[in-house]
């Protein structure tokens, strides 16, 4: 079973469902989704979305057992998610795409600021080794008090505990050049469900998954 924790925000609920559909339609193994809803968890703070901090509770939600994938809800998977799962390496606490870029968009969906910072978007797709002892400090109460930069830069870990995933597993739409062959598209500036981004780069791939939700269209 592949456990996938997905960021959920009611303002873009359809994006969550489109992402899950994109995974389900291609996976070769059983998957189990956990929508990351912050209600009732003492980890909800101001931010561009409801899961900006609660994503770091993934090991806690998994009872610090096994592995799990965390993914932002504004993504579309175009490859078998089992291929990402097979990249797990026990010597790492987390594995992420280690982006190194500066944004060309100072504003993103819903008028949110889009500022540059070290390790930006590393935390948007995380392959978690939930059993790693360093994660035991990530509890709901701790998340409430820890600085956002400390969390998003994985500063509770040593650099050698952060493994690297291929860039194709977190391709930043509108930040990187148009690419029709990436494994996972991240609509970080704005998913096509928002009017301002309905025709953005790679938008058609998102709309295909959306149509499957309503019409059962094959890819």
Secondary structure, 3 states (H helix, E strand, C coil): CEEEEEECCHHHHHHHHHHHHHHHCCCCCCEEEEEECCCCCCCCCCCCCCCCCHHHHHHHHCCCCCEEEEECCCEEECCCHHHHHCCCCCCCCEEECCCCCCCCCCECHHHCECCCCCCCCHHHEEEEECCCHHHHHCCHHHHHHCCHHHHHCCCCCCHHHEEECCHHHCEEECCECCCCCCCEEECCCCCCCCHHHCCCCCHHHHHHHHHHHHHCCCC
